[in-house]
Structures are given as C-alpha cells and as structure tokens.
Amino acid sequence: MPAPPIDKLSLVVFSADFAKVHYALMLAGAALAVNTPVTLFFTMGACQALRTVGDDEAAPGAPATGMAGFEELLAAVVALGGRFIVCETGLKAVGLKPQDLRPDVPIDIAGIVTFLADTSREGGMMFI
C-alpha cells in the first residue's frame, strides 16, 4: 500500500549553487500547486539568493531552456503562500544584514529552533 501524502514540505536551502536554489524553488512551487504547505529555510550561502539585486546586476536566469527562471519561480512561491525563513546565523556567516534582503519576499529572520517548530511530524524534509 502506498504511503499517504505528506501534509507539509520543509526545505533546508543551504547551497549557494544557483541550480540547487532553483530546484528548491521548483520543489516548493510544485508542492504548493498541489496544496501542500511549504517552508523554505535559507541558510549559509543560500542566503545570497534572497539578497536585493542591485541595478547593475542581473537576476539569475533558468539553468536550462524551457524551465521557469529564478524570478518567475520565486514570485510563484510567494504568490502561492510559501513561507520563507532566513537563518540569522547564516546571514552573519555570509556578511548580510536583514535590510540586504529582498523587500518583495515576506521573510522571517529566525533560527533553527523556529524552523524545526514549523515542521510537521507527517511532513517531508529535504536538505538542498
């Protein structure tokens, strides 16, 4: 008998590698599209993905043709109600402050305890 579907997806987004952050957003968007709540916990190098992009910088595109780009995926996850937590320790580790983060993404600055308290016993957790 197949396992019942998870009731929540919790993603630890750790890597600064764009393809991994992009995939975390793809997973989050897919889960939200099928009405599974999602929390993304950005820490360490991944915090850079949510920093404000300057006028002289381009936002990253999609890693392959035919895929949604970073901005499109991020906007979809925000619109579908994904929760974004940015690790306060991770911010310090990469030299960012809360005011360096994007104003268009509802971000909670918190720690591991907050993230773990947000998870579900019947949920899934992935480390990316």
C-alpha positions as CSV (number, residue, x, y, z in Angstrom):
1,M,0.0,0.0,0.0
2,P,1.5,3.4,-0.9
3,A,2.3,5.8,1.8
4,P,-0.1,8.7,2.4
5,P,0.9,12.0,1.0
6,I,2.9,14.4,3.2
7,D,1.0,17.2,4.9
8,K,3.9,19.7,4.7
9,L,7.2,20.2,2.9
10,S,10.1,21.7,4.8
11,L,13.2,22.6,2.8
12,V,16.6,23.5,4.2
13,V,18.2,25.5,1.4
14,F,21.9,25.5,2.2
15,S,23.9,25.6,-1.0
16,A,25.0,28.8,-2.8
17,D,24.9,26.8,-6.1
18,F,22.2,28.5,-8.2
19,A,21.0,25.2,-9.7
20,K,20.2,23.9,-6.2
21,V,18.4,27.0,-5.1
22,H,16.5,27.0,-8.4
23,Y,15.5,23.4,-7.8
24,A,14.4,24.1,-4.2
25,L,12.0,26.8,-5.7
26,M,10.8,24.3,-8.2
27,L,10.0,21.7,-5.5
28,A,8.3,24.4,-3.4
29,G,6.2,25.6,-6.3
30,A,5.1,22.1,-7.2
31,A,4.1,21.3,-3.6
32,L,2.2,24.5,-3.2
33,A,0.4,23.9,-6.5
34,V,-1.0,20.6,-5.1
35,N,-2.0,22.4,-1.8
36,T,0.9,21.1,0.3
37,P,2.2,23.9,2.6
38,V,5.9,24.7,2.3
39,T,8.5,26.3,4.4
40,L,11.9,27.2,3.0
41,F,14.8,27.7,5.4
42,F,17.6,29.6,3.7
43,T,21.0,29.5,5.5
44,M,24.7,29.9,4.8
45,G,25.4,30.5,1.1
46,A,21.8,30.2,0.0
47,C,21.0,33.4,1.8
48,Q,22.7,35.2,-1.1
49,A,19.8,34.1,-3.3
50,L,17.4,36.4,-1.4
51,R,19.5,39.5,-1.3
52,T,18.4,42.6,-3.1
53,V,19.8,42.7,-6.6
54,G,21.4,46.0,-7.5
55,D,20.6,48.0,-10.6
56,D,23.9,46.9,-12.2
57,E,23.3,43.2,-11.5
58,A,21.1,40.8,-13.4
59,A,18.9,38.3,-11.7
60,P,19.9,34.7,-12.5
61,G,18.1,33.0,-15.3
62,A,16.9,29.4,-15.7
63,P,19.7,26.8,-15.8
64,A,18.2,25.3,-19.0
65,T,15.9,26.3,-21.7
66,G,12.3,25.6,-21.3
67,M,12.4,26.0,-17.5
68,A,10.9,28.8,-15.4
69,G,13.5,31.3,-14.4
70,F,14.5,32.2,-10.8
71,E,12.4,35.4,-10.6
72,E,9.3,33.6,-12.0
73,L,9.7,30.7,-9.6
74,L,10.3,33.0,-6.6
75,A,7.2,35.1,-7.5
76,A,5.1,31.9,-7.8
77,V,6.2,30.5,-4.4
78,V,5.5,33.9,-2.8
79,A,2.1,34.1,-4.5
80,L,1.1,30.6,-3.5
81,G,1.9,31.3,0.1
82,G,5.3,29.6,0.7
83,R,6.9,30.6,4.0
84,F,10.5,31.9,3.8
85,I,12.7,31.8,6.9
86,V,16.2,33.1,6.6
87,C,18.7,31.9,9.3
88,E,20.1,34.8,11.3
89,T,23.3,32.8,11.8
90,G,23.5,32.1,8.1
91,L,23.1,35.8,7.4
92,K,26.0,36.7,9.7
93,A,28.2,33.9,8.1
94,V,27.9,35.4,4.7
95,G,28.1,39.1,5.8
96,L,24.5,40.1,5.1
97,K,22.0,42.1,7.3
98,P,18.2,41.7,7.2
99,Q,18.0,45.0,5.3
100,D,20.1,43.5,2.5
101,L,17.3,41.1,1.7
102,R,14.6,41.5,-1.0
103,P,11.6,43.6,0.1
104,D,9.2,41.7,-2.3
105,V,9.6,38.4,-0.4
106,P,7.9,38.0,3.0
107,I,10.9,36.8,5.0
108,D,11.1,35.8,8.7
109,I,14.5,36.1,10.2
110,A,14.8,33.3,12.7
111,G,16.9,30.3,13.7
112,I,16.9,26.5,13.6
113,V,14.5,26.2,16.5
114,T,11.9,28.2,14.7
115,F,12.3,26.2,11.6
116,L,12.1,22.9,13.5
117,A,9.0,24.1,15.4
118,D,7.4,24.8,12.0
119,T,7.9,21.3,10.6
120,S,5.3,18.6,10.7
121,R,5.5,15.0,12.1
122,E,3.7,13.8,8.9
123,G,5.7,16.2,6.7
124,G,8.7,15.7,4.5
125,M,12.1,17.4,5.0
126,M,14.8,17.9,2.4
127,F,18.3,19.4,2.6
128,I,19.4,21.1,-0.6
